[in-house]
Amino acid sequence: MGKTILESAKEKIITSEMELSLKNEEISIEKLISNISQGKTVIPANKNRKRSKYFAIGKDCAVKINANIGVTADYSSFDKELKKAELCEKYGVESVMDLSCGKYAKSFKEKLLKEFSFIVGSVPVYDLAVRNKNFTKVKPQDFLEVLEEHVEMGIDFVTIHAGLNMELIEKVKNSQRILKIVSRGGSMIYKWMVENNKENPYYEYFDDVLKILKKYDVVISIGDALRPGCIFDSTDPLQIEETIIVSQLAKRAKEFGIQVIIEGPGHMRANEISTNVKLIKKLCDDAPLYVLGPLTTDIAAGYDHISGSMGALISALSGADFLCYVTPAEHLRLPDIEDVKEGIIAFKIAAHSANLVRGFKSALNKDLEISEARKNLNWERIIECSIDPDKARKYRENLGDTCSMCGELCAIQNSR
């Protein structure tokens, strides 16, 4: 079977994935190996998938972002989702979570894994649920079989909602939450557990999950089934209790040689985010933290990418390592191509802003370069250095050497 990346790091063995991931970082190989060996950094890299780029996520590394795409049975086309993947590649998205399900799910995954260089993740329970019209009738073994099918294809990391157990189910039923469960995967497992009156297969057979993942050296991202779905449900006992269970599962996974990512909250007042991030980091021994947003308000329908990127920046400044984008279509519809672009840009800005604070030279140099261009009113260079040159160029069409707002009152010209 060979050693996993985590096992190699514990023995101070340098793998090719470690060396390639350093191209995107500003730390030494010794520091990277030390962080991986302690479970504070991961490199998602399935043994069955070879690619030109690898990315490290976690302590002392640049903040990364993830974009969710994928074909569905009813609403999205194969070609449209591929264009979204091309956008991810164009704008330097480090990770794509493929949420595909239905007839074309397998072929779409195969195309992503073969033709793109970003990390690819998946949520196997989505696929399982769509394949079986009566999902509650599937057997625990079916959960494991679909998981193995995904990772055998080459998926680099999987979201597994293993922290939801029977003890928590009873508390969910009696909770005062406004929105009981907003995690799609979590709600599927909740329904299966309630209707079968059986333990969560991912929790009960967690060791079997780990054996499958170890075979392909796949990172487990332990899902937060009970993440808050509105700001009034945040930091409640359900969220905290699940995090404690997740921390215990994470420890077992790392002892088994599996790299672990922890998934974090979804909706939360801005003043609670830092405390939550630090608490999760503390409970989970500083494992890489993957946050969805968080969204800082529930009123931003149509603008949730803005609310989410605000929460993402606060999270990253507080220690989060991996930001899952939110698009303007969140809570309203499946995102179209323009929605995906807006989500990517918003979260790339959040990640870059955090990387500036972390003092990474590559991030600082980008801002210095555009500042020098502005000093010289070098509009072409300003456009080239911007995060979205296409949009910046469109705004500058048919304009002269100054901007249309200032004209002859240009502050830069007048202060020379």
VOVEX-931077 format. One record per residue (C-alpha): residue in one letter; chain; x, y, z. Coordinates in pm, 1 decimal, always signed. Example, Ala and Ser with C-alpha at 12.3 -4.5 7.8 and 13.67 -1.06 7.14 Angstrom:
2
<A; A; <+1230.0; -450.0; +780.0>> <S; A; <+1367.0; -106.0; +714.0>> 
REM end
This chain:
416
<M; A; <+0.0; +0.0; +0.0>> <G; A; <+285.2; +239.2; +74.8>> <K; A; <+301.5; +526.3; +320.0>> <T; A; <+50.9; +809.1; +325.5>> <I; A; <+170.2; +1168.6; +311.1>> <L; A; <+105.9; +1200.9; +685.3>> <E; A; <+303.3; +885.0; +762.1>> <S; A; <+587.7; +1003.6; +537.8>> <A; A; <+598.3; +1338.4; +717.2>> <K; A; <+618.0; +1167.2; +1056.1>> <E; A; <+925.4; +982.3; +928.3>> <K; A; <+1066.2; +1301.4; +774.4>> <I; A; <+1040.5; +1156.5; +423.8>> <I; A; <+1007.4; +1420.7; +150.2>> <T; A; <+749.4; +1326.2; -112.8>> <S; A; <+709.5; +1474.6; -461.0>> <E; A; <+374.4; +1623.9; -356.4>> <M; A; <+545.2; +1812.0; -73.0>> <E; A; <+810.8; +1949.8; -306.7>> <L; A; <+558.1; +2060.5; -567.5>> <S; A; <+330.6; +2224.7; -309.6>> <L; A; <+623.1; +2439.1; -191.2>> <K; A; <+613.9; +2624.9; -524.2>> <N; A; <+305.5; +2804.0; -389.0>> <E; A; <+439.0; +2869.1; -38.1>> <E; A; <+703.7; +3071.5; +144.4>> <I; A; <+813.3; +2819.6; +405.1>> <S; A; <+1092.0; +2564.1; +421.4>> <I; A; <+1043.2; +2197.3; +347.0>> <E; A; <+1139.7; +2124.2; +708.3>> <K; A; <+861.7; +2347.3; +838.6>> <L; A; <+610.1; +2197.8; +597.1>> <I; A; <+698.5; +1843.9; +700.3>> <S; A; <+675.1; +1935.4; +1068.7>> <N; A; <+329.6; +2089.3; +1023.9>> <I; A; <+200.8; +1792.5; +823.2>> <S; A; <+334.4; +1546.8; +1080.8>> <Q; A; <+140.4; +1731.8; +1353.3>> <G; A; <-180.8; +1735.7; +1150.8>> <K; A; <-170.4; +2115.4; +1114.9>> <T; A; <-126.3; +2111.0; +736.9>> <V; A; <-254.3; +1878.4; +465.0>> <I; A; <-175.0; +1817.3; +98.3>> <P; A; <-480.4; +1666.8; -74.7>> <A; A; <-327.2; +1424.4; -325.1>> <N; A; <-496.0; +1097.2; -416.5>> <K; A; <-244.8; +825.0; -510.8>> <N; A; <-450.2; +744.0; -819.9>> <R; A; <-427.9; +1098.8; -956.5>> <K; A; <-111.9; +1265.4; -1080.4>> <R; A; <-109.1; +1634.3; -1172.9>> <S; A; <+125.9; +1925.5; -1228.9>> <K; A; <+20.1; +2130.5; -925.6>> <Y; A; <-23.7; +2044.7; -559.3>> <F; A; <-139.8; +2271.5; -279.6>> <A; A; <-77.5; +2266.5; +93.4>> <I; A; <-356.9; +2384.4; +322.2>> <G; A; <-297.7; +2485.0; +681.6>> <K; A; <-48.2; +2638.2; +920.5>> <D; A; <+208.9; +2880.6; +773.3>> <C; A; <+57.7; +2836.5; +424.9>> <A; A; <-124.4; +3087.0; +207.2>> <V; A; <-501.9; +3087.8; +250.4>> <K; A; <-671.1; +2881.9; -22.4>> <I; A; <-1023.2; +2890.6; -165.1>> <N; A; <-1266.3; +2625.4; -285.3>> <A; A; <-1545.1; +2656.9; -542.8>> <N; A; <-1847.6; +2426.7; -560.8>> <I; A; <-1966.7; +2312.8; -904.7>> <G; A; <-2119.0; +1998.5; -1054.9>> <V; A; <-2381.8; +1851.2; -1284.2>> <T; A; <-2726.1; +1768.7; -1151.0>> <A; A; <-3007.5; +1558.0; -1284.7>> <D; A; <-3248.9; +1847.1; -1336.0>> <Y; A; <-3096.3; +2189.1; -1379.9>> <S; A; <-2736.9; +2204.9; -1501.6>> <S; A; <-2567.0; +2105.6; -1821.9>> <F; A; <-2236.1; +1924.7; -1858.8>> <D; A; <-2086.3; +2195.8; -2082.3>> <K; A; <-2197.8; +2477.3; -1852.5>> <E; A; <-2034.8; +2316.0; -1549.2>> <L; A; <-1715.2; +2260.5; -1748.1>> <K; A; <-1706.1; +2633.4; -1824.7>> <K; A; <-1731.2; +2697.4; -1451.8>> <A; A; <-1431.6; +2466.5; -1400.7>> <E; A; <-1240.9; +2663.2; -1666.8>> <L; A; <-1319.9; +2983.5; -1475.9>> <C; A; <-1178.4; +2825.4; -1161.0>> <E; A; <-856.6; +2742.8; -1344.7>> <K; A; <-839.1; +3091.2; -1500.2>> <Y; A; <-867.0; +3273.3; -1167.2>> <G; A; <-635.7; +3044.1; -974.1>> <V; A; <-887.3; +2860.8; -756.6>> <E; A; <-688.4; +2596.9; -569.5>> <S; A; <-973.4; +2353.5; -504.6>> <V; A; <-1304.0; +2253.9; -661.4>> <M; A; <-1566.3; +2052.3; -478.8>> <D; A; <-1758.2; +1845.9; -733.4>> <L; A; <-2114.8; +1812.5; -607.6>> <S; A; <-2227.2; +1618.0; -914.5>> <C; A; <-2502.1; +1362.0; -889.7>> <G; A; <-2723.7; +1184.7; -1136.2>> <K; A; <-2665.5; +1034.8; -1479.3>> <Y; A; <-2353.5; +1230.0; -1579.0>> <A; A; <-2184.9; +1255.4; -1239.5>> <K; A; <-1918.6; +993.4; -1303.0>> <S; A; <-1814.7; +1123.6; -1645.4>> <F; A; <-1798.8; +1480.5; -1513.7>> <K; A; <-1575.1; +1375.4; -1224.4>> <E; A; <-1349.5; +1188.1; -1463.6>> <K; A; <-1311.7; +1497.8; -1681.1>> <L; A; <-1230.5; +1722.5; -1384.0>> <L; A; <-974.2; +1478.0; -1249.6>> <K; A; <-805.0; +1429.7; -1585.1>> <E; A; <-807.4; +1777.8; -1740.6>> <F; A; <-761.7; +2021.9; -1451.3>> <S; A; <-480.0; +2082.7; -1205.4>> <F; A; <-675.1; +2199.9; -899.6>> <I; A; <-761.2; +1982.0; -600.3>> <V; A; <-1089.2; +1793.7; -650.8>> <G; A; <-1319.9; +1701.5; -364.3>> <S; A; <-1660.7; +1536.4; -344.1>> <V; A; <-1950.3; +1453.9; -109.6>> <P; A; <-2027.2; +1084.8; -172.1>> <V; A; <-2357.7; +1087.0; +16.1>> <Y; A; <-2508.8; +1322.2; -247.1>> <D; A; <-2434.9; +1068.5; -516.2>> <L; A; <-2570.8; +785.3; -305.2>> <A; A; <-2897.0; +970.1; -237.3>> <V; A; <-2966.6; +1052.3; -603.0>> <R; A; <-2890.4; +698.4; -719.8>> <N; A; <-3148.4; +559.1; -479.1>> <K; A; <-3494.4; +712.0; -503.7>> <N; A; <-3577.8; +572.7; -163.0>> <F; A; <-3257.0; +678.5; +7.8>> <T; A; <-3368.8; +565.2; +351.2>> <K; A; <-3367.1; +203.5; +230.1>> <V; A; <-2994.2; +195.3; +149.2>> <K; A; <-2769.1; -16.4; +368.0>> <P; A; <-2465.0; +101.8; +567.1>> <Q; A; <-2246.0; -89.3; +322.5>> <D; A; <-2381.2; +127.7; +40.1>> <F; A; <-2234.1; +435.9; +209.4>> <L; A; <-1892.5; +272.3; +206.5>> <E; A; <-1918.4; +141.1; -148.7>> <V; A; <-1997.3; +480.5; -301.0>> <L; A; <-1718.9; +637.7; -95.1>> <E; A; <-1470.7; +385.5; -233.4>> <E; A; <-1597.9; +441.1; -586.0>> <H; A; <-1526.9; +814.8; -555.8>> <V; A; <-1178.9; +785.0; -412.0>> <E; A; <-1077.7; +507.5; -649.6>> <M; A; <-1147.4; +751.0; -934.7>> <G; A; <-889.9; +992.0; -791.8>> <I; A; <-1086.4; +1231.8; -567.5>> <D; A; <-837.5; +1414.2; -341.8>> <F; A; <-1059.9; +1488.5; -42.8>> <V; A; <-1409.9; +1389.7; +64.5>> <T; A; <-1660.9; +1551.6; +295.8>> <I; A; <-1791.3; +1292.1; +539.3>> <H; A; <-2057.3; +1396.2; +793.2>> <A; A; <-1938.4; +1156.3; +1061.1>> <G; A; <-1996.7; +1375.3; +1367.7>> <L; A; <-2374.8; +1334.9; +1371.4>> <N; A; <-2468.5; +1046.4; +1601.1>> <M; A; <-2781.9; +911.9; +1768.7>> <E; A; <-2723.1; +1110.2; +2085.5>> <L; A; <-2717.1; +1433.9; +1888.4>> <I; A; <-3021.0; +1332.1; +1682.0>> <E; A; <-3240.7; +1336.2; +1993.0>> <K; A; <-3111.8; +1680.8; +2082.1>> <V; A; <-3181.9; +1809.3; +1729.7>> <K; A; <-3543.6; +1692.4; +1756.1>> <N; A; <-3593.5; +1887.1; +2079.8>> <S; A; <-3383.5; +2192.3; +1996.7>> <Q; A; <-3514.0; +2547.7; +1970.6>> <R; A; <-3320.2; +2613.0; +1649.8>> <I; A; <-3500.3; +2813.2; +1381.2>> <L; A; <-3335.9; +2605.0; +1108.2>> <K; A; <-3267.1; +2257.3; +1244.4>> <I; A; <-3024.1; +2132.0; +976.4>> <V; A; <-2915.6; +2323.2; +665.2>> <S; A; <-2631.6; +2092.5; +566.7>> <R; A; <-2760.9; +1897.0; +266.4>> <G; A; <-2546.9; +1592.5; +346.5>> <G; A; <-2625.6; +1624.1; +715.6>> <S; A; <-3000.0; +1636.8; +652.4>> <M; A; <-2983.3; +1325.3; +432.2>> <I; A; <-2804.6; +1130.8; +703.9>> <Y; A; <-3042.8; +1267.1; +969.7>> <K; A; <-3341.6; +1142.7; +769.7>> <W; A; <-3180.2; +801.5; +717.5>> <M; A; <-3104.6; +767.7; +1088.7>> <V; A; <-3451.2; +873.6; +1203.1>> <E; A; <-3640.3; +649.2; +960.6>> <N; A; <-3418.2; +347.0; +1028.2>> <N; A; <-3360.5; +420.3; +1397.0>> <K; A; <-2995.4; +332.4; +1339.4>> <E; A; <-2660.8; +495.7; +1398.4>> <N; A; <-2499.7; +712.5; +1130.4>> <P; A; <-2304.1; +462.7; +912.5>> <Y; A; <-2013.9; +706.1; +880.0>> <Y; A; <-1993.0; +729.7; +1260.8>> <E; A; <-2055.7; +360.6; +1336.8>> <Y; A; <-1817.5; +236.5; +1069.0>> <F; A; <-1563.9; +517.1; +1091.0>> <D; A; <-1272.3; +273.5; +1099.0>> <D; A; <-1392.0; +124.9; +769.7>> <V; A; <-1411.3; +476.3; +623.3>> <L; A; <-1050.3; +532.6; +728.6>> <K; A; <-934.4; +205.1; +574.9>> <I; A; <-1082.9; +306.0; +239.1>> <L; A; <-927.3; +653.1; +254.3>> <K; A; <-587.0; +519.5; +354.2>> <K; A; <-577.7; +288.2; +52.2>> <Y; A; <-575.5; +593.8; -176.4>> <D; A; <-425.6; +848.3; +66.6>> <V; A; <-735.4; +1068.3; +55.8>> <V; A; <-789.7; +1359.7; +294.2>> <I; A; <-1104.5; +1343.7; +506.5>> <S; A; <-1291.6; +1670.7; +549.7>> <I; A; <-1517.3; +1606.0; +846.9>> <G; A; <-1843.9; +1781.5; +768.1>> <D; A; <-2036.6; +2000.5; +1007.8>> <A; A; <-2389.0; +1860.9; +972.3>> <L; A; <-2513.6; +2092.0; +1247.9>> <R; A; <-2356.9; +2415.8; +1127.0>> <P; A; <-2583.1; +2714.4; +1198.1>> <G; A; <-2815.8; +2804.9; +910.9>> <C; A; <-2899.4; +3151.0; +1041.6>> <I; A; <-2729.1; +3395.2; +1275.5>> <F; A; <-2976.8; +3315.2; +1554.8>> <D; A; <-2864.2; +2950.8; +1563.9>> <S; A; <-2490.6; +3016.0; +1581.2>> <T; A; <-2264.8; +2902.3; +1866.0>> <D; A; <-2540.8; +2691.2; +2017.9>> <P; A; <-2489.5; +2363.1; +2208.5>> <L; A; <-2560.4; +2149.9; +1899.1>> <Q; A; <-2283.9; +2316.6; +1700.5>> <I; A; <-2033.5; +2288.5; +1986.5>> <E; A; <-2121.7; +1928.9; +2076.7>> <E; A; <-2078.5; +1816.5; +1716.9>> <T; A; <-1740.9; +1992.6; +1704.2>> <I; A; <-1628.2; +1797.1; +2010.7>> <I; A; <-1729.0; +1468.8; +1844.1>> <V; A; <-1555.0; +1577.6; +1523.7>> <S; A; <-1236.9; +1652.7; +1720.8>> <Q; A; <-1237.4; +1296.7; +1856.5>> <L; A; <-1287.5; +1150.0; +1508.9>> <A; A; <-1010.8; +1371.8; +1371.8>> <K; A; <-770.0; +1238.7; +1630.1>> <R; A; <-855.7; +879.9; +1533.6>> <A; A; <-805.5; +958.7; +1164.5>> <K; A; <-463.6; +1114.2; +1219.8>> <E; A; <-353.3; +820.5; +1434.5>> <F; A; <-454.7; +598.8; +1141.9>> <G; A; <-231.4; +798.0; +905.4>> <I; A; <-507.7; +1001.5; +738.0>> <Q; A; <-481.2; +1376.4; +683.5>> <V; A; <-778.0; +1571.5; +823.3>> <I; A; <-961.0; +1895.1; +744.1>> <I; A; <-1226.8; +2029.2; +981.6>> <E; A; <-1532.9; +2201.9; +836.7>> <G; A; <-1662.4; +2513.7; +1008.9>> <P; A; <-1976.6; +2722.3; +1058.8>> <G; A; <-2205.5; +2874.8; +798.2>> <H; A; <-2406.9; +3173.0; +935.7>> <M; A; <-2278.5; +3382.7; +1224.0>> <R; A; <-2270.7; +3737.5; +1357.1>> <A; A; <-1940.1; +3901.5; +1273.2>> <N; A; <-1840.4; +3940.8; +1638.3>> <E; A; <-1874.8; +3564.4; +1701.1>> <I; A; <-1658.7; +3443.0; +1412.5>> <S; A; <-1314.6; +3487.5; +1565.0>> <T; A; <-1414.0; +3310.5; +1887.8>> <N; A; <-1563.8; +3021.0; +1691.8>> <V; A; <-1257.8; +2978.5; +1471.8>> <K; A; <-1023.2; +2981.6; +1769.6>> <L; A; <-1243.5; +2736.8; +1960.5>> <I; A; <-1259.5; +2491.0; +1670.3>> <K; A; <-885.1; +2521.7; +1617.7>> <K; A; <-823.8; +2457.5; +1987.6>> <L; A; <-1055.3; +2157.0; +2010.6>> <C; A; <-917.8; +2003.3; +1689.5>> <D; A; <-547.1; +2049.8; +1765.8>> <D; A; <-500.0; +2322.9; +1504.3>> <A; A; <-608.4; +2102.3; +1212.1>> <P; A; <-675.5; +2295.2; +887.6>> <L; A; <-1012.2; +2469.0; +910.8>> <Y; A; <-1242.9; +2489.3; +608.9>> <V; A; <-1521.9; +2748.5; +640.4>> <L; A; <-1832.4; +2809.6; +428.0>> <G; A; <-1843.8; +3188.2; +440.6>> <P; A; <-1943.8; +3236.3; +717.3>> <L; A; <-2229.9; +3465.0; +618.5>> <T; A; <-2248.1; +3759.7; +856.5>> <T; A; <-2616.4; +3835.2; +794.4>> <D; A; <-2920.7; +3653.6; +659.7>> <I; A; <-3066.9; +3945.3; +460.1>> <A; A; <-2814.7; +3950.2; +173.1>> <A; A; <-2998.6; +3729.3; -78.4>> <G; A; <-2847.8; +3812.8; -416.6>> <Y; A; <-2537.6; +3951.1; -244.2>> <D; A; <-2439.2; +3658.9; -23.4>> <H; A; <-2095.8; +3648.9; -189.9>> <I; A; <-2029.1; +3984.2; -21.9>> <S; A; <-2162.7; +3877.3; +317.8>> <G; A; <-1974.5; +3549.1; +287.4>> <S; A; <-1643.9; +3704.9; +186.8>> <M; A; <-1664.1; +3940.9; +485.1>> <G; A; <-1704.5; +3642.6; +716.6>> <A; A; <-1431.8; +3454.9; +529.0>> <L; A; <-1181.2; +3735.1; +584.0>> <I; A; <-1259.4; +3752.8; +956.1>> <S; A; <-1221.6; +3373.0; +970.4>> <A; A; <-887.4; +3376.8; +789.4>> <L; A; <-756.2; +3655.8; +1012.6>> <S; A; <-853.3; +3438.2; +1309.9>> <G; A; <-682.1; +3124.1; +1183.1>> <A; A; <-901.9; +2959.6; +915.6>> <D; A; <-701.6; +2811.2; +629.7>> <F; A; <-947.6; +2718.7; +355.1>> <L; A; <-1240.0; +2931.6; +234.2>> <C; A; <-1537.4; +2782.1; +51.5>> <Y; A; <-1684.8; +3043.5; -176.2>> <V; A; <-2043.4; +3161.1; -170.6>> <T; A; <-2204.6; +3299.3; -488.2>> <P; A; <-2472.5; +3568.8; -532.5>> <A; A; <-2716.4; +3286.2; -610.5>> <E; A; <-2682.2; +3126.8; -264.5>> <H; A; <-3026.1; +3049.1; -114.4>> <L; A; <-3196.3; +3143.3; -443.7>> <R; A; <-3097.3; +2912.9; -731.7>> <L; A; <-2818.9; +2711.7; -888.7>> <P; A; <-2540.3; +2960.8; -971.6>> <D; A; <-2480.3; +3042.7; -1336.9>> <I; A; <-2138.0; +3114.1; -1485.3>> <E; A; <-2140.4; +3483.2; -1390.2>> <D; A; <-2245.8; +3394.0; -1033.4>> <V; A; <-1951.9; +3154.9; -1008.7>> <K; A; <-1713.6; +3424.2; -1128.4>> <E; A; <-1847.9; +3674.5; -874.5>> <G; A; <-1809.8; +3419.5; -594.4>> <I; A; <-1455.9; +3331.9; -697.8>> <I; A; <-1345.9; +3696.4; -715.6>> <A; A; <-1503.5; +3785.6; -380.5>> <F; A; <-1329.1; +3498.1; -203.2>> <K; A; <-996.8; +3543.5; -383.5>> <I; A; <-1002.8; +3900.6; -251.2>> <A; A; <-1074.3; +3771.9; +100.3>> <A; A; <-791.8; +3516.2; +79.9>> <H; A; <-547.8; +3771.5; -64.8>> <S; A; <-639.5; +4024.2; +205.4>> <A; A; <-565.1; +3762.9; +471.8>> <N; A; <-236.8; +3670.4; +302.2>> <L; A; <-132.4; +4036.2; +314.0>> <V; A; <-185.9; +4036.4; +689.4>> <R; A; <+9.0; +3710.6; +719.6>> <G; A; <+297.6; +3891.1; +552.2>> <F; A; <+349.0; +3670.2; +248.3>> <K; A; <+586.2; +3843.8; +7.8>> <S; A; <+403.6; +3723.6; -302.9>> <A; A; <+81.8; +3890.0; -183.0>> <L; A; <+256.5; +4208.5; -70.7>> <N; A; <+441.4; +4237.6; -402.0>> <K; A; <+114.9; +4224.6; -595.9>> <D; A; <-17.8; +4524.0; -404.4>> <L; A; <+313.5; +4708.2; -431.5>> <E; A; <+317.6; +4656.1; -806.6>> <I; A; <-29.1; +4801.4; -859.9>> <S; A; <+51.0; +5090.7; -624.5>> <E; A; <+357.0; +5180.3; -833.2>> <A; A; <+144.9; +5163.0; -1147.8>> <R; A; <-109.8; +5401.9; -995.9>> <K; A; <+166.4; +5642.4; -895.2>> <N; A; <+269.1; +5655.3; -1261.0>> <L; A; <-90.2; +5656.4; -1390.1>> <N; A; <+6.0; +5350.5; -1592.8>> <W; A; <-345.6; +5235.3; -1668.4>> <E; A; <-248.4; +4929.5; -1870.3>> <R; A; <-30.0; +4804.8; -1585.9>> <I; A; <-301.8; +4882.4; -1331.7>> <I; A; <-541.1; +4667.3; -1533.9>> <E; A; <-288.8; +4385.1; -1569.9>> <C; A; <-223.1; +4381.0; -1193.8>> <S; A; <-589.5; +4378.1; -1091.8>> <I; A; <-764.6; +4062.4; -977.2>> <D; A; <-1007.0; +4077.6; -1272.2>> <P; A; <-831.8; +4246.6; -1568.2>> <D; A; <-1127.7; +4186.4; -1800.2>> <K; A; <-1362.0; +4389.6; -1583.1>> <A; A; <-1101.5; +4657.2; -1512.1>> <R; A; <-1031.9; +4700.2; -1885.2>> <K; A; <-1402.6; +4731.1; -1959.2>> <Y; A; <-1432.9; +5019.2; -1710.2>> <R; A; <-1141.2; +5198.5; -1878.1>> <E; A; <-1268.8; +5180.8; -2233.9>> <N; A; <-1240.9; +5509.0; -2430.1>> <L; A; <-1089.0; +5703.0; -2141.4>> <G; A; <-768.1; +5907.6; -2142.2>> <D; A; <-482.7; +5931.9; -1894.8>> <T; A; <-696.9; +6016.6; -1592.6>> <C; A; <-1016.8; +5870.2; -1457.7>> <S; A; <-1356.1; +6010.5; -1552.9>> <M; A; <-1430.6; +6091.9; -1189.2>> <C; A; <-1137.1; +6328.6; -1125.1>> <G; A; <-1039.0; +6463.7; -1467.7>> <E; A; <-810.1; +6764.4; -1428.0>> <L; A; <-858.0; +6743.2; -1050.9>> <C; A; <-657.5; +6416.9; -1042.8>> <A; A; <-503.2; +6392.6; -696.3>> <I; A; <-201.9; +6198.6; -819.4>> <Q; A; <-115.4; +6454.6; -1088.2>> <N; A; <-171.6; +6749.9; -858.2>> <S; A; <+40.2; +6609.3; -576.1>> <R; A; <+347.2; +6542.0; -791.6>> 
REM end
